[in-house]
Each structure stands twice: as structure tokens, then as C-alpha cells.
Amino acid sequence: MECIQVKQEDADWRIYHAIPPNTPTSLETLTSACGLAPEVVEESLARLERYCLISRTGTEVRVLSFGEALINNQIQYDKDLPYTIENGVIKARRN
């Protein structure tokens, strides 16, 4: 299979929409489904995770629900919150 080159935004869009709703998928499945090089998919997944759109657990990737994305964004950007979430565990924020 020939891997195509695309802009980062286009790769992110393609990969995000290739992740099935409510079902985790793998890097290998996304690479095959999107026709992109594994390193392009990996870089895109890192961006999508940083933008609080997906969650990664081991080798599995899933789309965050609207509520999960909202909470993750608030935790990431609102430094006045007294808590944070680390690996799915709510913890008091360290000052």
C-alpha cells in the first residue's frame, strides 16, 4: 500500500473521522484505513490528544465524548481549579 502525504490539518481530520464512535481502535487499523505512514498517524494522534479530542490507553485510541472533552479542556487550561485528572484519577492540584 502506498502512503500518501497530506498537510497536518488534513491528516488530523482524516484520522479523527476514521476513529469509530464508542469503539476504541488501534494505530495499525487507523494507519491502514487512512493510507498514511505510521509516523504521520502517530504525530496526528499526539496532536488530537493534546487538543483533548481523543484518549489513548495503551495501543487503543477512542474519541472523547463532548463532556469528556469539555472537562479535559477545563482541567488543562483553567489553572484555578483545585483538582486535576491523572490517568483517570481525580487528584488535588499541586501548587
Secondary structure as GFF3:
##gff-version 3
##sequence-region A 1 95
A	DSSP	alpha_helix	8	18	.	.	.	ID=ss1
A	DSSP	beta_strand	25	26	.	.	.	ID=ss2
A	DSSP	alpha_helix	27	34	.	.	.	ID=ss3
A	DSSP	alpha_helix	38	50	.	.	.	ID=ss4
A	DSSP	beta_strand	54	57	.	.	.	ID=ss5
A	DSSP	beta_strand	60	63	.	.	.	ID=ss6
A	DSSP	alpha_helix	66	77	.	.	.	ID=ss7
A	DSSP	beta_strand	83	86	.	.	.	ID=ss8
A	DSSP	beta_strand	89	92	.	.	.	ID=ss9
###
